[in-house]
Structure formats: C-alpha cells, structure tokens
Amino acid sequence: MEGKKKIIMLGTGSATVTRCYNTCFMIKTEESMLMVDAGGGNGILYQLQKAGINICDIHNLYVTHAHTDHILGVIWIVRMIMQKTLAGKYDGVLNV
C-alpha cells in the first residue's frame, strides 16, 4: 500500500503582488518533502510557518526557472538553513 502523499500550496500569484505569495509548493510523502520554487522573497518564511512546515525538514528544493518570483525566496531558505546548521539544529544537506 502506498504511503500518504500531499501537495501543500504555499501560495500563488504574479510577480507584481505585494500581499500574496508567489507560486511555490511542497510535495510531501511519509519519507520526504520536496519544495518546488521558493517564491519572490522572505515571505516564504511566513508561508512555511503558516503551513506548519519546519524549515529543518526541508532537504530538497527544485527551482523551475530563474524568474524573481520563483527564485528570490531561495536566498531566505538557504540563509535560514545555514543559521540552523551553525546552531546545530539542522541535520543533513539541502539539495538544490
């Protein structure tokens, strides 16, 4: 029997919105999570918190293309994971 699979939308929108998070989502299985894109900025941190996703559980990130509304949030994901790593609170690696 297959395990549970879930898509968690972290927001959709366009590159010009200010209060709506741009397109990105998580694909979650019982074994792992894959983050697809990271949106347009530091709003990703709030969206992850709202969705109940611990940044320490993110180990796979796929960036579909280099438009700013898909890639700027990557900076914040990497930054926060590095802070957790330096504090001894992140195990493993982030695969991008």
N, CA, C and O atoms as a CHARMM CRD file, in Angstrom:
* protein
*
  384
    1    1 MET  N      0.83100  -1.17500   0.00000 PROA 1      0.00000
    2    1 MET  CA     0.00000   0.00000   0.00000 PROA 1      0.00000
    3    1 MET  C      0.88100   1.24700   0.00000 PROA 1      0.00000
    4    1 MET  O      1.82900   1.34400   0.78000 PROA 1      0.00000
    5    2 GLU  N      0.56700   2.19300  -0.87300 PROA 2      0.00000
    6    2 GLU  CA     1.34700   3.41900  -0.95900 PROA 2      0.00000
    7    2 GLU  C      1.09700   4.31000   0.24000 PROA 2      0.00000
    8    2 GLU  O     -0.00400   4.34200   0.79000 PROA 2      0.00000
    9    3 GLY  N      2.15700   5.05100   0.64800 PROA 3      0.00000
   10    3 GLY  CA     2.01500   5.99500   1.74500 PROA 3      0.00000
   11    3 GLY  C      1.25800   7.23800   1.31500 PROA 3      0.00000
   12    3 GLY  O      0.97200   7.44200   0.13600 PROA 3      0.00000
   13    4 LYS  N      0.94800   8.05000   2.28900 PROA 4      0.00000
   14    4 LYS  CA     0.22000   9.28100   2.01700 PROA 4      0.00000
   15    4 LYS  C      1.10300  10.26500   1.25600 PROA 4      0.00000
   16    4 LYS  O      2.28400  10.43000   1.56500 PROA 4      0.00000
   17    5 LYS  N      0.51500  10.91200   0.26400 PROA 5      0.00000
   18    5 LYS  CA     1.19100  11.96100  -0.49500 PROA 5      0.00000
   19    5 LYS  C      0.32700  13.19700  -0.43100 PROA 5      0.00000
   20    5 LYS  O     -0.90100  13.11300  -0.44800 PROA 5      0.00000
   21    6 LYS  N      0.97600  14.34900  -0.35800 PROA 6      0.00000
   22    6 LYS  CA     0.22800  15.58000  -0.17200 PROA 6      0.00000
   23    6 LYS  C      0.93600  16.71400  -0.90600 PROA 6      0.00000
   24    6 LYS  O      2.16400  16.79100  -0.90300 PROA 6      0.00000
   25    7 ILE  N      0.16200  17.58600  -1.53000 PROA 7      0.00000
   26    7 ILE  CA     0.70300  18.81500  -2.08900 PROA 7      0.00000
   27    7 ILE  C      0.24300  19.95400  -1.18800 PROA 7      0.00000
   28    7 ILE  O     -0.94800  20.10800  -0.91900 PROA 7      0.00000
   29    8 ILE  N      1.18800  20.73300  -0.73400 PROA 8      0.00000
   30    8 ILE  CA     0.88000  21.87200   0.12600 PROA 8      0.00000
   31    8 ILE  C      1.19900  23.13800  -0.66200 PROA 8      0.00000
   32    8 ILE  O      2.36200  23.43500  -0.93400 PROA 8      0.00000
   33    9 MET  N      0.16500  23.87200  -1.02300 PROA 9      0.00000
   34    9 MET  CA     0.36100  25.11300  -1.76200 PROA 9      0.00000
   35    9 MET  C      0.82400  26.18400  -0.78300 PROA 9      0.00000
   36    9 MET  O      0.16900  26.44600   0.22600 PROA 9      0.00000
   37   10 LEU  N      1.95000  26.79200  -1.09200 PROA 10     0.00000
   38   10 LEU  CA     2.46000  27.86100  -0.24300 PROA 10     0.00000
   39   10 LEU  C      2.03700  29.22200  -0.76100 PROA 10     0.00000
   40   10 LEU  O      2.35000  30.24400  -0.15100 PROA 10     0.00000
   41   11 GLY  N      1.33600  29.24600  -1.87000 PROA 11     0.00000
   42   11 GLY  CA     0.79500  30.49200  -2.38900 PROA 11     0.00000
   43   11 GLY  C      0.89700  30.56300  -3.89300 PROA 11     0.00000
   44   11 GLY  O      1.75800  29.92800  -4.50300 PROA 11     0.00000
   45   12 THR  N      0.02200  31.33100  -4.47900 PROA 12     0.00000
   46   12 THR  CA     0.07800  31.57300  -5.91900 PROA 12     0.00000
   47   12 THR  C     -0.16300  33.04800  -6.15800 PROA 12     0.00000
   48   12 THR  O     -0.71600  33.73900  -5.30300 PROA 12     0.00000
   49   13 GLY  N      0.23900  33.51800  -7.28600 PROA 13     0.00000
   50   13 GLY  CA     0.05400  34.92300  -7.60800 PROA 13     0.00000
   51   13 GLY  C      0.86700  35.29900  -8.82000 PROA 13     0.00000
   52   13 GLY  O      1.15600  34.45600  -9.67000 PROA 13     0.00000
   53   14 SER  N      1.23200  36.54100  -8.90200 PROA 14     0.00000
   54   14 SER  CA     2.06300  37.02200 -10.00300 PROA 14     0.00000
   55   14 SER  C      3.21800  37.82200  -9.42100 PROA 14     0.00000
   56   14 SER  O      3.26100  38.08700  -8.22000 PROA 14     0.00000
   57   15 ALA  N      4.12800  38.19300 -10.26100 PROA 15     0.00000
   58   15 ALA  CA     5.33800  38.87000  -9.79300 PROA 15     0.00000
   59   15 ALA  C      5.06400  40.25600  -9.23200 PROA 15     0.00000
   60   15 ALA  O      5.94100  40.82400  -8.58100 PROA 15     0.00000
   61   16 THR  N      3.89000  40.82100  -9.45500 PROA 16     0.00000
   62   16 THR  CA     3.64400  42.19400  -9.02000 PROA 16     0.00000
   63   16 THR  C      2.80600  42.30700  -7.75300 PROA 16     0.00000
   64   16 THR  O      2.54900  43.41800  -7.29200 PROA 16     0.00000
   65   17 VAL  N      2.38000  41.20300  -7.18700 PROA 17     0.00000
   66   17 VAL  CA     1.54900  41.29400  -5.98800 PROA 17     0.00000
   67   17 VAL  C      2.40100  41.60900  -4.76400 PROA 17     0.00000
   68   17 VAL  O      3.59600  41.31200  -4.74400 PROA 17     0.00000
   69   18 THR  N      1.79300  42.20700  -3.74600 PROA 18     0.00000
   70   18 THR  CA     2.55100  42.54400  -2.53500 PROA 18     0.00000
   71   18 THR  C      2.08300  41.78100  -1.30400 PROA 18     0.00000
   72   18 THR  O      2.85500  41.64700  -0.35500 PROA 18     0.00000
   73   19 ARG  N      0.86400  41.28100  -1.27800 PROA 19     0.00000
   74   19 ARG  CA     0.35800  40.59600  -0.09500 PROA 19     0.00000
   75   19 ARG  C     -0.02700  39.14200  -0.37000 PROA 19     0.00000
   76   19 ARG  O     -0.63600  38.49100   0.47800 PROA 19     0.00000
   77   20 CYS  N      0.31300  38.65000  -1.50800 PROA 20     0.00000
   78   20 CYS  CA     0.00700  37.26500  -1.88100 PROA 20     0.00000
   79   20 CYS  C      1.30800  36.61000  -2.28400 PROA 20     0.00000
   80   20 CYS  O      2.05100  37.14900  -3.10400 PROA 20     0.00000
   81   21 TYR  N      1.58600  35.46700  -1.72200 PROA 21     0.00000
   82   21 TYR  CA     2.84000  34.78600  -2.01500 PROA 21     0.00000
   83   21 TYR  C      2.82600  34.20700  -3.42500 PROA 21     0.00000
   84   21 TYR  O      1.79900  33.71400  -3.89000 PROA 21     0.00000
   85   22 ASN  N      3.93600  34.26700  -4.08300 PROA 22     0.00000
   86   22 ASN  CA     4.02600  33.79800  -5.46500 PROA 22     0.00000
   87   22 ASN  C      4.15200  32.28000  -5.53300 PROA 22     0.00000
   88   22 ASN  O      4.41600  31.62200  -4.52700 PROA 22     0.00000
   89   23 THR  N      3.96600  31.74900  -6.69700 PROA 23     0.00000
   90   23 THR  CA     3.84300  30.31300  -6.90200 PROA 23     0.00000
   91   23 THR  C      5.00100  29.51300  -6.30800 PROA 23     0.00000
   92   23 THR  O      6.16400  29.72400  -6.64900 PROA 23     0.00000
   93   24 CYS  N      4.65500  28.60000  -5.42000 PROA 24     0.00000
   94   24 CYS  CA     5.55900  27.57900  -4.91300 PROA 24     0.00000
   95   24 CYS  C      4.73300  26.60300  -4.08000 PROA 24     0.00000
   96   24 CYS  O      3.65500  26.93900  -3.59100 PROA 24     0.00000
   97   25 PHE  N      5.25500  25.39900  -3.92900 PROA 25     0.00000
   98   25 PHE  CA     4.52000  24.38200  -3.18600 PROA 25     0.00000
   99   25 PHE  C      5.46000  23.30700  -2.68100 PROA 25     0.00000
  100   25 PHE  O      6.61700  23.22600  -3.09300 PROA 25     0.00000
  101   26 MET  N      4.94100  22.47900  -1.77500 PROA 26     0.00000
  102   26 MET  CA     5.67800  21.33900  -1.24200 PROA 26     0.00000
  103   26 MET  C      4.98000  20.06800  -1.69100 PROA 26     0.00000
  104   26 MET  O      3.75100  20.00300  -1.72000 PROA 26     0.00000
  105   27 ILE  N      5.75800  19.06900  -2.03600 PROA 27     0.00000
  106   27 ILE  CA     5.24200  17.72100  -2.25300 PROA 27     0.00000
  107   27 ILE  C      5.74700  16.90200  -1.06700 PROA 27     0.00000
  108   27 ILE  O      6.94900  16.70900  -0.88500 PROA 27     0.00000
  109   28 LYS  N      4.79900  16.43000  -0.27200 PROA 28     0.00000
  110   28 LYS  CA     5.15100  15.73700   0.96300 PROA 28     0.00000
  111   28 LYS  C      4.71400  14.28100   0.89500 PROA 28     0.00000
  112   28 LYS  O      3.57400  13.97800   0.54300 PROA 28     0.00000
  113   29 THR  N      5.62800  13.38800   1.23300 PROA 29     0.00000
  114   29 THR  CA     5.31800  11.97400   1.39000 PROA 29     0.00000
  115   29 THR  C      5.66400  11.60200   2.82300 PROA 29     0.00000
  116   29 THR  O      6.12700  12.44800   3.58700 PROA 29     0.00000
  117   30 GLU  N      5.44800  10.36800   3.18900 PROA 30     0.00000
  118   30 GLU  CA     5.80800   9.92800   4.53600 PROA 30     0.00000
  119   30 GLU  C      7.32300   9.95600   4.73900 PROA 30     0.00000
  120   30 GLU  O      7.79900  10.09000   5.86700 PROA 30     0.00000
  121   31 GLU  N      8.07900   9.82900   3.64400 PROA 31     0.00000
  122   31 GLU  CA     9.53500   9.75900   3.73500 PROA 31     0.00000
  123   31 GLU  C     10.24400  11.08600   3.54000 PROA 31     0.00000
  124   31 GLU  O     11.31900  11.29100   4.10200 PROA 31     0.00000
  125   32 SER  N      9.67200  11.99500   2.75800 PROA 32     0.00000
  126   32 SER  CA    10.41300  13.21000   2.42300 PROA 32     0.00000
  127   32 SER  C      9.49200  14.34000   1.97700 PROA 32     0.00000
  128   32 SER  O      8.28500  14.16800   1.80500 PROA 32     0.00000
  129   33 MET  N     10.11400  15.50100   1.79900 PROA 33     0.00000
  130   33 MET  CA     9.41800  16.66100   1.25300 PROA 33     0.00000
  131   33 MET  C     10.27300  17.25900   0.14600 PROA 33     0.00000
  132   33 MET  O     11.49900  17.30100   0.24100 PROA 33     0.00000
  133   34 LEU  N      9.60700  17.71600  -0.89700 PROA 34     0.00000
  134   34 LEU  CA    10.27300  18.41700  -1.99100 PROA 34     0.00000
  135   34 LEU  C      9.62600  19.78300  -2.11000 PROA 34     0.00000
  136   34 LEU  O      8.41900  19.89100  -2.32900 PROA 34     0.00000
  137   35 MET  N     10.42300  20.81800  -1.96800 PROA 35     0.00000
  138   35 MET  CA     9.93100  22.18200  -2.15700 PROA 35     0.00000
  139   35 MET  C     10.16300  22.54800  -3.61600 PROA 35     0.00000
  140   35 MET  O     11.27400  22.41400  -4.12900 PROA 35     0.00000
  141   36 VAL  N      9.11100  23.00800  -4.27700 PROA 36     0.00000
  142   36 VAL  CA     9.21600  23.42300  -5.67100 PROA 36     0.00000
  143   36 VAL  C      9.09200  24.94200  -5.71100 PROA 36     0.00000
  144   36 VAL  O      8.04300  25.50300  -5.39500 PROA 36     0.00000
  145   37 ASP  N     10.17700  25.59400  -6.10300 PROA 37     0.00000
  146   37 ASP  CA    10.31300  27.04600  -6.10100 PROA 37     0.00000
  147   37 ASP  C     10.22200  27.58400  -4.68000 PROA 37     0.00000
  148   37 ASP  O      9.82200  26.86700  -3.76300 PROA 37     0.00000
  149   38 ALA  N     10.59200  28.84300  -4.50000 PROA 38     0.00000
  150   38 ALA  CA    10.59400  29.42400  -3.15900 PROA 38     0.00000
  151   38 ALA  C     10.00200  30.82000  -3.14500 PROA 38     0.00000
  152   38 ALA  O     10.13800  31.54500  -2.16000 PROA 38     0.00000
  153   39 GLY  N      9.35500  31.19600  -4.21400 PROA 39     0.00000
  154   39 GLY  CA     8.67400  32.48000  -4.23800 PROA 39     0.00000
  155   39 GLY  C      9.59700  33.67000  -4.38500 PROA 39     0.00000
  156   39 GLY  O     10.78400  33.53600  -4.67900 PROA 39     0.00000
  157   40 GLY  N      9.01200  34.84200  -4.17200 PROA 40     0.00000
  158   40 GLY  CA     9.69300  36.08000  -4.50400 PROA 40     0.00000
  159   40 GLY  C     10.38000  36.81000  -3.37400 PROA 40     0.00000
  160   40 GLY  O     10.73500  37.97500  -3.55000 PROA 40     0.00000
  161   41 GLY  N     10.58600  36.20300  -2.23700 PROA 41     0.00000
  162   41 GLY  CA    11.27900  36.91500  -1.16700 PROA 41     0.00000
  163   41 GLY  C     11.12000  36.24900   0.17900 PROA 41     0.00000
  164   41 GLY  O     10.84200  35.05300   0.26400 PROA 41     0.00000
  165   42 ASN  N     11.29900  37.03800   1.24800 PROA 42     0.00000
  166   42 ASN  CA    11.29300  36.46100   2.58700 PROA 42     0.00000
  167   42 ASN  C      9.89700  36.06700   3.07100 PROA 42     0.00000
  168   42 ASN  O      9.77000  35.49800   4.15500 PROA 42     0.00000
  169   43 GLY  N      8.86100  36.35000   2.30400 PROA 43     0.00000
  170   43 GLY  CA     7.51200  35.90500   2.65100 PROA 43     0.00000
  171   43 GLY  C      7.40500  34.39000   2.74000 PROA 43     0.00000
  172   43 GLY  O      6.47200  33.86800   3.34900 PROA 43     0.00000
  173   44 ILE  N      8.34800  33.68700   2.14100 PROA 44     0.00000
  174   44 ILE  CA     8.34300  32.22300   2.20200 PROA 44     0.00000
  175   44 ILE  C      8.42600  31.74700   3.65300 PROA 44     0.00000
  176   44 ILE  O      7.84800  30.71700   4.00200 PROA 44     0.00000
  177   45 LEU  N      9.13000  32.47800   4.48200 PROA 45     0.00000
  178   45 LEU  CA     9.28600  32.06200   5.87900 PROA 45     0.00000
  179   45 LEU  C      7.94800  32.07400   6.60300 PROA 45     0.00000
  180   45 LEU  O      7.65400  31.16900   7.38400 PROA 45     0.00000
  181   46 TYR  N      7.14400  33.08600   6.35000 PROA 46     0.00000
  182   46 TYR  CA     5.81000  33.16200   6.94900 PROA 46     0.00000
  183   46 TYR  C      4.90400  32.07900   6.38000 PROA 46     0.00000
  184   46 TYR  O      4.14600  31.45200   7.12000 PROA 46     0.00000
  185   47 GLN  N      4.97700  31.85800   5.08500 PROA 47     0.00000
  186   47 GLN  CA     4.13000  30.84300   4.45300 PROA 47     0.00000
  187   47 GLN  C      4.45400  29.45000   4.99100 PROA 47     0.00000
  188   47 GLN  O      3.54500  28.65000   5.21400 PROA 47     0.00000
  189   48 LEU  N      5.72700  29.15100   5.20000 PROA 48     0.00000
  190   48 LEU  CA     6.11300  27.85900   5.77400 PROA 48     0.00000
  191   48 LEU  C      5.56600  27.72300   7.19100 PROA 48     0.00000
  192   48 LEU  O      5.03700  26.67700   7.56600 PROA 48     0.00000
  193   49 GLN  N      5.69800  28.78700   7.96500 PROA 49     0.00000
  194   49 GLN  CA     5.17800  28.77500   9.33700 PROA 49     0.00000
  195   49 GLN  C      3.66700  28.56000   9.33900 PROA 49     0.00000
  196   49 GLN  O      3.14900  27.75600  10.11400 PROA 49     0.00000
  197   50 LYS  N      2.96600  29.28000   8.46900 PROA 50     0.00000
  198   50 LYS  CA     1.51200  29.15400   8.37400 PROA 50     0.00000
  199   50 LYS  C      1.10000  27.73000   7.99100 PROA 50     0.00000
  200   50 LYS  O      0.07000  27.23900   8.45000 PROA 50     0.00000
  201   51 ALA  N      1.89500  27.07300   7.15700 PROA 51     0.00000
  202   51 ALA  CA     1.59800  25.71300   6.71000 PROA 51     0.00000
  203   51 ALA  C      2.07000  24.65600   7.70500 PROA 51     0.00000
  204   51 ALA  O      1.83300  23.46500   7.50300 PROA 51     0.00000
  205   52 GLY  N      2.73000  25.08000   8.76900 PROA 52     0.00000
  206   52 GLY  CA     3.20900  24.13100   9.77600 PROA 52     0.00000
  207   52 GLY  C      4.41400  23.33400   9.33500 PROA 52     0.00000
  208   52 GLY  O      4.61700  22.21100   9.79600 PROA 52     0.00000
  209   53 ILE  N      5.21700  23.89700   8.44800 PROA 53     0.00000
  210   53 ILE  CA     6.41000  23.21200   7.93600 PROA 53     0.00000
  211   53 ILE  C      7.64500  23.76000   8.63500 PROA 53     0.00000
  212   53 ILE  O      7.92400  24.95800   8.58500 PROA 53     0.00000
  213   54 ASN  N      8.37700  22.87000   9.28500 PROA 54     0.00000
  214   54 ASN  CA     9.62000  23.24100   9.95000 PROA 54     0.00000
  215   54 ASN  C     10.72300  23.31200   8.89500 PROA 54     0.00000
  216   54 ASN  O     10.91800  22.36800   8.13000 PROA 54     0.00000
  217   55 ILE  N     11.43400  24.42100   8.85700 PROA 55     0.00000
  218   55 ILE  CA    12.48300  24.59200   7.85500 PROA 55     0.00000
  219   55 ILE  C     13.55300  23.50500   7.96400 PROA 55     0.00000
  220   55 ILE  O     14.22000  23.19600   6.97700 PROA 55     0.00000
  221   56 CYS  N     13.72200  22.92900   9.14300 PROA 56     0.00000
  222   56 CYS  CA    14.70300  21.85700   9.33400 PROA 56     0.00000
  223   56 CYS  C     14.29800  20.56200   8.63700 PROA 56     0.00000
  224   56 CYS  O     15.11700  19.65400   8.49300 PROA 56     0.00000
  225   57 ASP  N     13.04200  20.47200   8.20500 PROA 57     0.00000
  226   57 ASP  CA    12.57300  19.28800   7.49300 PROA 57     0.00000
  227   57 ASP  C     12.73200  19.41300   5.97800 PROA 57     0.00000
  228   57 ASP  O     12.42100  18.47500   5.24400 PROA 57     0.00000
  229   58 ILE  N     13.20900  20.55600   5.51000 PROA 58     0.00000
  230   58 ILE  CA    13.38800  20.76800   4.07100 PROA 58     0.00000
  231   58 ILE  C     14.80000  20.35200   3.68700 PROA 58     0.00000
  232   58 ILE  O     15.77500  20.92900   4.16800 PROA 58     0.00000
  233   59 HSD  N     14.90800  19.34700   2.81800 PROA 59     0.00000
  234   59 HSD  CA    16.20800  18.86500   2.36400 PROA 59     0.00000
  235   59 HSD  C     16.30500  18.80600   0.84300 PROA 59     0.00000
  236   59 HSD  O     17.36800  18.51500   0.29500 PROA 59     0.00000
  237   60 ASN  N     15.19000  19.08200   0.16300 PROA 60     0.00000
  238   60 ASN  CA    15.16900  19.03300  -1.30400 PROA 60     0.00000
  239   60 ASN  C     14.40600  20.23400  -1.83500 PROA 60     0.00000
  240   60 ASN  O     13.25700  20.46800  -1.46000 PROA 60     0.00000
  241   61 LEU  N     15.05800  21.00100  -2.72000 PROA 61     0.00000
  242   61 LEU  CA    14.46800  22.19200  -3.30000 PROA 61     0.00000
  243   61 LEU  C     14.70300  22.17100  -4.80200 PROA 61     0.00000
  244   61 LEU  O     15.84000  22.06000  -5.26200 PROA 61     0.00000
  245   62 TYR  N     13.62900  22.27700  -5.55600 PROA 62     0.00000
  246   62 TYR  CA    13.71100  22.28100  -7.01700 PROA 62     0.00000
  247   62 TYR  C     13.26900  23.65200  -7.51200 PROA 62     0.00000
  248   62 TYR  O     12.15500  24.08700  -7.22200 PROA 62     0.00000
  249   63 VAL  N     14.12900  24.32800  -8.25000 PROA 63     0.00000
  250   63 VAL  CA    13.81500  25.64300  -8.80900 PROA 63     0.00000
  251   63 VAL  C     13.50000  25.45700 -10.28700 PROA 63     0.00000
  252   63 VAL  O     14.34900  25.01000 -11.05800 PROA 63     0.00000
  253   64 THR  N     12.27500  25.80100 -10.67700 PROA 64     0.00000
  254   64 THR  CA    11.83100  25.54200 -12.04900 PROA 64     0.00000
  255   64 THR  C     12.44600  26.47700 -13.06900 PROA 64     0.00000
  256   64 THR  O     12.76000  26.06200 -14.18400 PROA 64     0.00000
  257   65 HSD  N     12.62100  27.74000 -12.69600 PROA 65     0.00000
  258   65 HSD  CA    13.23500  28.70900 -13.61100 PROA 65     0.00000
  259   65 HSD  C     13.66600  29.94600 -12.82600 PROA 65     0.00000
  260   65 HSD  O     13.31900  30.09900 -11.65500 PROA 65     0.00000
  261   66 ALA  N     14.41900  30.81800 -13.47400 PROA 66     0.00000
  262   66 ALA  CA    15.10400  31.90800 -12.77500 PROA 66     0.00000
  263   66 ALA  C     14.33500  33.21900 -12.71900 PROA 66     0.00000
  264   66 ALA  O     14.95400  34.26900 -12.54300 PROA 66     0.00000
  265   67 HSD  N     13.02700  33.20700 -12.86000 PROA 67     0.00000
  266   67 HSD  CA    12.27100  34.44600 -12.66400 PROA 67     0.00000
  267   67 HSD  C     12.29500  34.80500 -11.18500 PROA 67     0.00000
  268   67 HSD  O     12.27100  33.92200 -10.32800 PROA 67     0.00000
  269   68 THR  N     12.34100  36.09900 -10.88500 PROA 68     0.00000
  270   68 THR  CA    12.48800  36.53100  -9.49700 PROA 68     0.00000
  271   68 THR  C     11.36400  36.06000  -8.59300 PROA 68     0.00000
  272   68 THR  O     11.59100  35.84800  -7.40200 PROA 68     0.00000
  273   69 ASP  N     10.14700  35.88700  -9.12400 PROA 69     0.00000
  274   69 ASP  CA     9.04000  35.44800  -8.27700 PROA 69     0.00000
  275   69 ASP  C      9.09800  33.95300  -7.96200 PROA 69     0.00000
  276   69 ASP  O      8.22200  33.43100  -7.27300 PROA 69     0.00000
  277   70 HSD  N     10.11700  33.26800  -8.46000 PROA 70     0.00000
  278   70 HSD  CA    10.31100  31.85200  -8.15400 PROA 70     0.00000
  279   70 HSD  C     11.62400  31.58800  -7.41500 PROA 70     0.00000
  280   70 HSD  O     11.77700  30.55500  -6.76400 PROA 70     0.00000
  281   71 ILE  N     12.56800  32.52300  -7.51900 PROA 71     0.00000
  282   71 ILE  CA    13.92100  32.23100  -7.03500 PROA 71     0.00000
  283   71 ILE  C     14.38800  33.07400  -5.84500 PROA 71     0.00000
  284   71 ILE  O     15.26500  32.62600  -5.10600 PROA 71     0.00000
  285   72 LEU  N     13.84500  34.26400  -5.63000 PROA 72     0.00000
  286   72 LEU  CA    14.36700  35.11100  -4.55800 PROA 72     0.00000
  287   72 LEU  C     14.18000  34.50400  -3.17100 PROA 72     0.00000
  288   72 LEU  O     14.99000  34.75000  -2.27700 PROA 72     0.00000
  289   73 GLY  N     13.14500  33.73000  -2.98100 PROA 73     0.00000
  290   73 GLY  CA    12.93800  33.07500  -1.69200 PROA 73     0.00000
  291   73 GLY  C     13.99800  32.03200  -1.37400 PROA 73     0.00000
  292   73 GLY  O     14.19100  31.67400  -0.21200 PROA 73     0.00000
  293   74 VAL  N     14.69000  31.54100  -2.40700 PROA 74     0.00000
  294   74 VAL  CA    15.75700  30.55600  -2.19100 PROA 74     0.00000
  295   74 VAL  C     16.82900  31.14800  -1.27600 PROA 74     0.00000
  296   74 VAL  O     17.38100  30.44800  -0.42700 PROA 74     0.00000
  297   75 ILE  N     17.11800  32.42600  -1.44800 PROA 75     0.00000
  298   75 ILE  CA    18.11400  33.09300  -0.60900 PROA 75     0.00000
  299   75 ILE  C     17.73400  32.96000   0.85900 PROA 75     0.00000
  300   75 ILE  O     18.58900  32.68600   1.70100 PROA 75     0.00000
  301   76 TRP  N     16.45600  33.15300   1.17000 PROA 76     0.00000
  302   76 TRP  CA    15.98800  33.08800   2.55200 PROA 76     0.00000
  303   76 TRP  C     15.98000  31.66300   3.08600 PROA 76     0.00000
  304   76 TRP  O     16.29700  31.43400   4.25300 PROA 76     0.00000
  305   77 ILE  N     15.62200  30.70800   2.24300 PROA 77     0.00000
  306   77 ILE  CA    15.65300  29.30200   2.66300 PROA 77     0.00000
  307   77 ILE  C     17.08900  28.90100   3.00900 PROA 77     0.00000
  308   77 ILE  O     17.34100  28.33100   4.07100 PROA 77     0.00000
  309   78 VAL  N     18.02100  29.20000   2.11400 PROA 78     0.00000
  310   78 VAL  CA    19.42700  28.85400   2.34300 PROA 78     0.00000
  311   78 VAL  C     19.95300  29.57700   3.58100 PROA 78     0.00000
  312   78 VAL  O     20.65600  28.97900   4.39600 PROA 78     0.00000
  313   79 ARG  N     19.62300  30.83600   3.72300 PROA 79     0.00000
  314   79 ARG  CA    20.08800  31.61000   4.87600 PROA 79     0.00000
  315   79 ARG  C     19.60300  31.00300   6.18800 PROA 79     0.00000
  316   79 ARG  O     20.38600  30.83600   7.12300 PROA 79     0.00000
  317   80 MET  N     18.32000  30.67400   6.26000 PROA 80     0.00000
  318   80 MET  CA    17.77400  30.12700   7.49800 PROA 80     0.00000
  319   80 MET  C     18.31400  28.72800   7.78600 PROA 80     0.00000
  320   80 MET  O     18.57200  28.38700   8.94100 PROA 80     0.00000
  321   81 ILE  N     18.48300  27.92300   6.74600 PROA 81     0.00000
  322   81 ILE  CA    19.05400  26.59100   6.95200 PROA 81     0.00000
  323   81 ILE  C     20.49600  26.70300   7.42400 PROA 81     0.00000
  324   81 ILE  O     20.93000  25.92200   8.27100 PROA 81     0.00000
  325   82 MET  N     21.24200  27.66100   6.89100 PROA 82     0.00000
  326   82 MET  CA    22.62800  27.84800   7.33500 PROA 82     0.00000
  327   82 MET  C     22.68000  28.26700   8.80000 PROA 82     0.00000
  328   82 MET  O     23.53600  27.79900   9.55100 PROA 82     0.00000
  329   83 GLN  N     21.76300  29.15100   9.20900 PROA 83     0.00000
  330   83 GLN  CA    21.71200  29.54700  10.61700 PROA 83     0.00000
  331   83 GLN  C     21.40300  28.34700  11.51100 PROA 83     0.00000
  332   83 GLN  O     22.01100  28.18100  12.56900 PROA 83     0.00000
  333   84 LYS  N     20.46000  27.51600  11.08200 PROA 84     0.00000
  334   84 LYS  CA    20.11500  26.31100  11.85300 PROA 84     0.00000
  335   84 LYS  C     21.29800  25.35000  11.89500 PROA 84     0.00000
  336   84 LYS  O     21.55700  24.72600  12.92500 PROA 84     0.00000
  337   85 THR  N     22.02100  25.22700  10.77500 PROA 85     0.00000
  338   85 THR  CA    23.18300  24.34600  10.71000 PROA 85     0.00000
  339   85 THR  C     24.25100  24.81000  11.69500 PROA 85     0.00000
  340   85 THR  O     24.79600  24.00700  12.45200 PROA 85     0.00000
  341   86 LEU  N     24.54600  26.10000  11.68100 PROA 86     0.00000
  342   86 LEU  CA    25.57000  26.64300  12.58000 PROA 86     0.00000
  343   86 LEU  C     25.17500  26.49200  14.04400 PROA 86     0.00000
  344   86 LEU  O     26.03700  26.38200  14.91700 PROA 86     0.00000
  345   87 ALA  N     23.86800  26.48800  14.31200 PROA 87     0.00000
  346   87 ALA  CA    23.38000  26.31100  15.68800 PROA 87     0.00000
  347   87 ALA  C     23.23600  24.84200  16.06700 PROA 87     0.00000
  348   87 ALA  O     22.81400  24.52600  17.17900 PROA 87     0.00000
  349   88 GLY  N     23.58700  23.93600  15.14400 PROA 88     0.00000
  350   88 GLY  CA    23.49100  22.50800  15.40900 PROA 88     0.00000
  351   88 GLY  C     22.07100  21.97100  15.39700 PROA 88     0.00000
  352   88 GLY  O     21.79100  20.93300  15.99700 PROA 88     0.00000
  353   89 LYS  N     21.15900  22.68500  14.70400 PROA 89     0.00000
  354   89 LYS  CA    19.75700  22.29800  14.69600 PROA 89     0.00000
  355   89 LYS  C     19.26700  21.76300  13.34800 PROA 89     0.00000
  356   89 LYS  O     18.08100  21.46600  13.19900 PROA 89     0.00000
  357   90 TYR  N     20.16400  21.63500  12.36700 PROA 90     0.00000
  358   90 TYR  CA    19.79400  21.12500  11.03700 PROA 90     0.00000
  359   90 TYR  C     20.70000  19.95700  10.72400 PROA 90     0.00000
  360   90 TYR  O     21.92400  20.08700  10.71800 PROA 90     0.00000
  361   91 ASP  N     20.08500  18.80600  10.46300 PROA 91     0.00000
  362   91 ASP  CA    20.85600  17.60800  10.12900 PROA 91     0.00000
  363   91 ASP  C     20.74700  17.34400   8.63900 PROA 91     0.00000
  364   91 ASP  O     19.68100  17.52500   8.05100 PROA 91     0.00000
  365   92 GLY  N     21.83800  16.91800   8.02700 PROA 92     0.00000
  366   92 GLY  CA    21.82500  16.56000   6.61800 PROA 92     0.00000
  367   92 GLY  C     22.25400  17.71400   5.73800 PROA 92     0.00000
  368   92 GLY  O     22.95700  18.62900   6.16900 PROA 92     0.00000
  369   93 VAL  N     21.81000  17.64600   4.48500 PROA 93     0.00000
  370   93 VAL  CA    22.15900  18.66000   3.49400 PROA 93     0.00000
  371   93 VAL  C     20.91300  19.14400   2.79300 PROA 93     0.00000
  372   93 VAL  O     19.87700  18.47900   2.80600 PROA 93     0.00000
  373   94 LEU  N     21.02100  20.31800   2.17400 PROA 94     0.00000
  374   94 LEU  CA    19.96000  20.83900   1.33100 PROA 94     0.00000
  375   94 LEU  C     20.37200  20.60000  -0.11000 PROA 94     0.00000
  376   94 LEU  O     21.38700  21.12400  -0.56900 PROA 94     0.00000
  377   95 ASN  N     19.58300  19.80900  -0.82100 PROA 95     0.00000
  378   95 ASN  CA    19.84800  19.52300  -2.22900 PROA 95     0.00000
  379   95 ASN  C     19.04200  20.49100  -3.08200 PROA 95     0.00000
  380   95 ASN  O     17.81400  20.51100  -3.01100 PROA 95     0.00000
  381   96 VAL  N     19.73600  21.29900  -3.89400 PROA 96     0.00000
  382   96 VAL  CA    19.06900  22.25700  -4.76400 PROA 96     0.00000
  383   96 VAL  C     19.31300  21.84200  -6.19100 PROA 96     0.00000
  384   96 VAL  O     18.84300  22.50500  -7.11600 PROA 96     0.00000
